[in-house]
């Protein structure tokens, strides 16, 4: 047998896509961890605005009622609702996938820094 007969060539279609100021290679049909985290953040922002609308329209009178209806902890609802306080350009960047790498759901769920009140 010749060496050519033992050679196997594998072709994997890849796309190069800008992601957060750098380029990422994307394979069709495979969702990278980074992409799943991005989708999780978008879902959280959408959920926050939906919950805020439910509270503003009077569908639920309190966060506790909303949390009970969603069968989740009211503390979690409160933390997610804070996403509605983000500047519109940050929300738009999140929805477009242009947010800074440091803008993640876990980072946004943390309490505001104590110095925040002094700055604003």
CNS distance restraints for C-alpha pairs under 8 A (distance, minus, plus):
assign (resid   1 and name CA) (resid   5 and name CA) 6.54 0.50 0.50
assign (resid   1 and name CA) (resid   6 and name CA) 7.75 0.50 0.50
assign (resid   2 and name CA) (resid   6 and name CA) 7.02 0.50 0.50
assign (resid   3 and name CA) (resid   7 and name CA) 6.56 0.50 0.50
assign (resid  12 and name CA) (resid  27 and name CA) 7.62 0.50 0.50
assign (resid  13 and name CA) (resid  27 and name CA) 6.33 0.50 0.50
assign (resid  13 and name CA) (resid  28 and name CA) 7.20 0.50 0.50
assign (resid  14 and name CA) (resid  25 and name CA) 6.13 0.50 0.50
assign (resid  14 and name CA) (resid  26 and name CA) 5.51 0.50 0.50
assign (resid  14 and name CA) (resid  27 and name CA) 4.85 0.50 0.50
assign (resid  14 and name CA) (resid  28 and name CA) 7.10 0.50 0.50
assign (resid  15 and name CA) (resid  25 and name CA) 5.51 0.50 0.50
assign (resid  15 and name CA) (resid  26 and name CA) 5.08 0.50 0.50
assign (resid  15 and name CA) (resid  27 and name CA) 6.52 0.50 0.50
assign (resid  16 and name CA) (resid  23 and name CA) 6.22 0.50 0.50
assign (resid  16 and name CA) (resid  24 and name CA) 5.57 0.50 0.50
assign (resid  16 and name CA) (resid  25 and name CA) 4.55 0.50 0.50
assign (resid  16 and name CA) (resid  26 and name CA) 6.20 0.50 0.50
assign (resid  17 and name CA) (resid  23 and name CA) 5.42 0.50 0.50
assign (resid  17 and name CA) (resid  24 and name CA) 5.27 0.50 0.50
assign (resid  17 and name CA) (resid  25 and name CA) 6.25 0.50 0.50
assign (resid  17 and name CA) (resid  26 and name CA) 6.92 0.50 0.50
assign (resid  18 and name CA) (resid  22 and name CA) 5.57 0.50 0.50
assign (resid  18 and name CA) (resid  23 and name CA) 4.31 0.50 0.50
assign (resid  18 and name CA) (resid  24 and name CA) 6.12 0.50 0.50
assign (resid  19 and name CA) (resid  23 and name CA) 5.62 0.50 0.50
assign (resid  19 and name CA) (resid  24 and name CA) 6.22 0.50 0.50
assign (resid  19 and name CA) (resid  97 and name CA) 7.09 0.50 0.50
assign (resid  19 and name CA) (resid  98 and name CA) 6.93 0.50 0.50
assign (resid  20 and name CA) (resid  97 and name CA) 7.22 0.50 0.50
assign (resid  20 and name CA) (resid  98 and name CA) 5.50 0.50 0.50
assign (resid  20 and name CA) (resid  99 and name CA) 6.19 0.50 0.50
assign (resid  20 and name CA) (resid 100 and name CA) 5.71 0.50 0.50
assign (resid  20 and name CA) (resid 101 and name CA) 5.94 0.50 0.50
assign (resid  21 and name CA) (resid  98 and name CA) 7.85 0.50 0.50
assign (resid  21 and name CA) (resid 100 and name CA) 7.82 0.50 0.50
assign (resid  26 and name CA) (resid  30 and name CA) 7.63 0.50 0.50
assign (resid  26 and name CA) (resid  32 and name CA) 7.81 0.50 0.50
assign (resid  27 and name CA) (resid  31 and name CA) 7.88 0.50 0.50
assign (resid  31 and name CA) (resid  35 and name CA) 6.10 0.50 0.50
assign (resid  31 and name CA) (resid  36 and name CA) 6.65 0.50 0.50
assign (resid  32 and name CA) (resid  36 and name CA) 6.42 0.50 0.50
assign (resid  33 and name CA) (resid  37 and name CA) 6.23 0.50 0.50
assign (resid  34 and name CA) (resid  38 and name CA) 6.23 0.50 0.50
assign (resid  35 and name CA) (resid  39 and name CA) 6.23 0.50 0.50
assign (resid  36 and name CA) (resid  40 and name CA) 6.15 0.50 0.50
assign (resid  37 and name CA) (resid  41 and name CA) 6.27 0.50 0.50
assign (resid  37 and name CA) (resid 104 and name CA) 7.73 0.50 0.50
assign (resid  37 and name CA) (resid 105 and name CA) 7.97 0.50 0.50
assign (resid  38 and name CA) (resid  42 and name CA) 6.36 0.50 0.50
assign (resid  38 and name CA) (resid  94 and name CA) 8.00 0.50 0.50
assign (resid  38 and name CA) (resid  97 and name CA) 7.08 0.50 0.50
assign (resid  38 and name CA) (resid 104 and name CA) 7.90 0.50 0.50
assign (resid  39 and name CA) (resid  43 and name CA) 6.11 0.50 0.50
assign (resid  40 and name CA) (resid  44 and name CA) 6.19 0.50 0.50
assign (resid  40 and name CA) (resid 105 and name CA) 7.55 0.50 0.50
assign (resid  41 and name CA) (resid  45 and name CA) 6.28 0.50 0.50
assign (resid  41 and name CA) (resid  94 and name CA) 7.53 0.50 0.50
assign (resid  41 and name CA) (resid 104 and name CA) 6.77 0.50 0.50
assign (resid  41 and name CA) (resid 105 and name CA) 5.40 0.50 0.50
assign (resid  42 and name CA) (resid  46 and name CA) 6.18 0.50 0.50
assign (resid  42 and name CA) (resid  94 and name CA) 6.61 0.50 0.50
assign (resid  42 and name CA) (resid  95 and name CA) 5.98 0.50 0.50
assign (resid  43 and name CA) (resid  47 and name CA) 5.98 0.50 0.50
assign (resid  44 and name CA) (resid  48 and name CA) 6.05 0.50 0.50
assign (resid  44 and name CA) (resid  80 and name CA) 6.70 0.50 0.50
assign (resid  44 and name CA) (resid  83 and name CA) 7.94 0.50 0.50
assign (resid  44 and name CA) (resid 105 and name CA) 7.73 0.50 0.50
assign (resid  45 and name CA) (resid  49 and name CA) 6.42 0.50 0.50
assign (resid  45 and name CA) (resid  80 and name CA) 7.53 0.50 0.50
assign (resid  45 and name CA) (resid  83 and name CA) 6.00 0.50 0.50
assign (resid  45 and name CA) (resid  84 and name CA) 7.17 0.50 0.50
assign (resid  45 and name CA) (resid  91 and name CA) 7.67 0.50 0.50
assign (resid  46 and name CA) (resid  50 and name CA) 6.20 0.50 0.50
assign (resid  47 and name CA) (resid  51 and name CA) 6.03 0.50 0.50
assign (resid  47 and name CA) (resid  80 and name CA) 7.77 0.50 0.50
assign (resid  48 and name CA) (resid  52 and name CA) 6.12 0.50 0.50
assign (resid  48 and name CA) (resid  77 and name CA) 7.97 0.50 0.50
assign (resid  48 and name CA) (resid  80 and name CA) 5.55 0.50 0.50
assign (resid  48 and name CA) (resid  81 and name CA) 4.73 0.50 0.50
assign (resid  48 and name CA) (resid  82 and name CA) 7.52 0.50 0.50
assign (resid  48 and name CA) (resid  83 and name CA) 6.22 0.50 0.50
assign (resid  48 and name CA) (resid  84 and name CA) 6.13 0.50 0.50
assign (resid  49 and name CA) (resid  53 and name CA) 6.16 0.50 0.50
assign (resid  49 and name CA) (resid  81 and name CA) 7.26 0.50 0.50
assign (resid  49 and name CA) (resid  83 and name CA) 7.97 0.50 0.50
assign (resid  49 and name CA) (resid  84 and name CA) 5.99 0.50 0.50
assign (resid  50 and name CA) (resid  54 and name CA) 6.30 0.50 0.50
assign (resid  51 and name CA) (resid  55 and name CA) 6.32 0.50 0.50
assign (resid  51 and name CA) (resid  66 and name CA) 7.69 0.50 0.50
assign (resid  51 and name CA) (resid  81 and name CA) 7.17 0.50 0.50
assign (resid  52 and name CA) (resid  56 and name CA) 6.07 0.50 0.50
assign (resid  52 and name CA) (resid  81 and name CA) 6.75 0.50 0.50
assign (resid  52 and name CA) (resid  84 and name CA) 7.68 0.50 0.50
assign (resid  53 and name CA) (resid  57 and name CA) 5.99 0.50 0.50
assign (resid  54 and name CA) (resid  58 and name CA) 6.32 0.50 0.50
assign (resid  54 and name CA) (resid  59 and name CA) 5.19 0.50 0.50
assign (resid  54 and name CA) (resid  60 and name CA) 6.18 0.50 0.50
assign (resid  55 and name CA) (resid  59 and name CA) 6.00 0.50 0.50
assign (resid  55 and name CA) (resid  60 and name CA) 5.19 0.50 0.50
assign (resid  55 and name CA) (resid  61 and name CA) 6.22 0.50 0.50
assign (resid  55 and name CA) (resid  62 and name CA) 6.99 0.50 0.50
assign (resid  55 and name CA) (resid  63 and name CA) 7.66 0.50 0.50
assign (resid  55 and name CA) (resid  66 and name CA) 7.87 0.50 0.50
assign (resid  60 and name CA) (resid  65 and name CA) 5.99 0.50 0.50
assign (resid  60 and name CA) (resid  66 and name CA) 5.77 0.50 0.50
assign (resid  61 and name CA) (resid  65 and name CA) 6.75 0.50 0.50
assign (resid  61 and name CA) (resid  66 and name CA) 7.90 0.50 0.50
assign (resid  62 and name CA) (resid  66 and name CA) 6.45 0.50 0.50
assign (resid  63 and name CA) (resid  67 and name CA) 6.01 0.50 0.50
assign (resid  63 and name CA) (resid  74 and name CA) 6.23 0.50 0.50
assign (resid  63 and name CA) (resid  77 and name CA) 7.03 0.50 0.50
assign (resid  63 and name CA) (resid  78 and name CA) 7.11 0.50 0.50
assign (resid  64 and name CA) (resid  68 and name CA) 6.10 0.50 0.50
assign (resid  64 and name CA) (resid  74 and name CA) 5.43 0.50 0.50
assign (resid  65 and name CA) (resid  69 and name CA) 6.22 0.50 0.50
assign (resid  66 and name CA) (resid  70 and name CA) 6.24 0.50 0.50
assign (resid  66 and name CA) (resid  74 and name CA) 7.80 0.50 0.50
assign (resid  67 and name CA) (resid  71 and name CA) 5.81 0.50 0.50
assign (resid  67 and name CA) (resid  72 and name CA) 5.19 0.50 0.50
assign (resid  67 and name CA) (resid  73 and name CA) 5.86 0.50 0.50
assign (resid  67 and name CA) (resid  74 and name CA) 4.99 0.50 0.50
assign (resid  67 and name CA) (resid  77 and name CA) 6.36 0.50 0.50
assign (resid  68 and name CA) (resid  72 and name CA) 6.35 0.50 0.50
assign (resid  68 and name CA) (resid  73 and name CA) 7.58 0.50 0.50
assign (resid  68 and name CA) (resid  74 and name CA) 7.66 0.50 0.50
assign (resid  72 and name CA) (resid  76 and name CA) 7.26 0.50 0.50
assign (resid  72 and name CA) (resid  77 and name CA) 7.50 0.50 0.50
assign (resid  73 and name CA) (resid  77 and name CA) 6.59 0.50 0.50
assign (resid  74 and name CA) (resid  78 and name CA) 6.18 0.50 0.50
assign (resid  75 and name CA) (resid  79 and name CA) 6.32 0.50 0.50
assign (resid  76 and name CA) (resid  80 and name CA) 6.17 0.50 0.50
assign (resid  77 and name CA) (resid  81 and name CA) 6.01 0.50 0.50
assign (resid  78 and name CA) (resid  82 and name CA) 6.59 0.50 0.50
assign (resid  79 and name CA) (resid  83 and name CA) 7.55 0.50 0.50
assign (resid  79 and name CA) (resid 109 and name CA) 5.74 0.50 0.50
assign (resid  79 and name CA) (resid 110 and name CA) 7.94 0.50 0.50
assign (resid  80 and name CA) (resid 109 and name CA) 6.82 0.50 0.50
assign (resid  81 and name CA) (resid  85 and name CA) 7.80 0.50 0.50
assign (resid  82 and name CA) (resid  86 and name CA) 7.45 0.50 0.50
assign (resid  83 and name CA) (resid 108 and name CA) 7.38 0.50 0.50
assign (resid  86 and name CA) (resid  90 and name CA) 6.34 0.50 0.50
assign (resid  86 and name CA) (resid  91 and name CA) 6.41 0.50 0.50
assign (resid  87 and name CA) (resid  91 and name CA) 6.47 0.50 0.50
assign (resid  88 and name CA) (resid  92 and name CA) 6.10 0.50 0.50
assign (resid  89 and name CA) (resid  93 and name CA) 6.09 0.50 0.50
assign (resid  90 and name CA) (resid  94 and name CA) 6.19 0.50 0.50
assign (resid  90 and name CA) (resid  99 and name CA) 6.94 0.50 0.50
assign (resid  91 and name CA) (resid  95 and name CA) 6.24 0.50 0.50
assign (resid  92 and name CA) (resid  96 and name CA) 6.12 0.50 0.50
assign (resid  93 and name CA) (resid  97 and name CA) 5.88 0.50 0.50
assign (resid  93 and name CA) (resid  98 and name CA) 4.68 0.50 0.50
assign (resid  93 and name CA) (resid  99 and name CA) 4.96 0.50 0.50
assign (resid  94 and name CA) (resid  98 and name CA) 5.99 0.50 0.50
assign (resid  94 and name CA) (resid  99 and name CA) 5.12 0.50 0.50
assign (resid  99 and name CA) (resid 103 and name CA) 6.16 0.50 0.50
assign (resid 102 and name CA) (resid 107 and name CA) 7.36 0.50 0.50
assign (resid 103 and name CA) (resid 107 and name CA) 6.47 0.50 0.50
assign (resid 103 and name CA) (resid 108 and name CA) 6.88 0.50 0.50
assign (resid 104 and name CA) (resid 108 and name CA) 6.19 0.50 0.50
assign (resid 105 and name CA) (resid 109 and name CA) 6.07 0.50 0.50
assign (resid 106 and name CA) (resid 110 and name CA) 6.66 0.50 0.50
assign (resid 112 and name CA) (resid 116 and name CA) 6.51 0.50 0.50
assign (resid 114 and name CA) (resid 118 and name CA) 7.84 0.50 0.50
assign (resid 115 and name CA) (resid 119 and name CA) 6.37 0.50 0.50
assign (resid 116 and name CA) (resid 120 and name CA) 6.32 0.50 0.50
